[in-house]
Amino acid sequence: MGLILMSERELQRIEVLSKVLERRMTVVSAAHVLDMTTRQVQRLLKAFRTEGAAALRHKARGRPSNHRYVAGIGELAVRLVREHYLDFGPT
């Protein structure tokens, strides 16, 4: 198994869900700690049992954004501003 990068929030989820699995914490109290509904905690528990810690990692990590600009659009905008709006200040 390789190295898995996780945020502090994801690490906290592992900690809390481990306590639930060890029966040191209830699903309801875990839901309050994680600021989720009990149904969301049950869903995470199911994934955590089957796939381990990697199941709690955000699935879009490492992928490009769906809202990214096409490459080169920034340079085109700067060039157009410099050509047509010489008096346009830095904003």
N, C-alpha and C positions, 0 to 999 in steps of 0.2 A: 504494500500500500504506500502511495506517495504522500508528499506533503500537501496539505489542504489549507489554503489561506482562508481565514474567517475573520469577520468583524467582531468587535466586542459584544455586540448584540447577539450574534449567532453563538458565540461562546457562552453567553449567559443562558441561552436557550438550552444548550447541551447540559449545563450544570443543573438547571431546574428540572429538565426532563429526566435526567439521571436520578434525581431525588424522588421523582414520581415513580419511576420504575423500581426503585429500592423501597418504596412504600414509606418514605420519610416525609412525603408531602402529598397532598391530595390534588386531584385535577383542578378543583375549584380554586384552591389557593395558588396553584401554578398559573392559572388563567389570570388571577389578580396581579401576580408578580410580573408576568410577561405582557400585561395589558392586552389580553386577547379574550375571546369567548372560550367557553369550555369545549365547544365543538372544534375550534381551531387547534386547541391543545391536544385533543384526541386525534386529530388528523396528523399533527406533527409527531405524536407518540407512535402512531402506526408506521410512519415513514422511518422514524428513528430506530424502531425495533427491526425493521426489515433491511434497511440500507445503511444504518449506522450514522455517524456524524456527518458524512458527506450529503445526506438527504436534507440537512438543515441549512446548507449553504445556498446562497442566492443563485438561481439557475442561469441568470443572464451575466454572471461575472465573466469577464474576459471577452465578451462579445461587443461589437460596435453598437452604438445607440441607433434606434430606429429614427430618431429625430436629428441625425447628424446632417450637416450641410455637404453638398457635393464638393469634392476636392477642388481647390482653386477658386471657389466662389468669393472667399475673403479678399484674395489679391485682386480679383476683377472689380469688386466693390471699391477698394481703395484706389485703383487706377481710374475708375470712372469719376470718383469724387475729385481726384487731383486734376483730371482733364477738364471737367465741366464746372466745378465749383471751387475756384481758386481761393475765394475768401471764406470758405467753410472752415470753422475753427475745430480744434480737437475736442470731441465730445464723447 
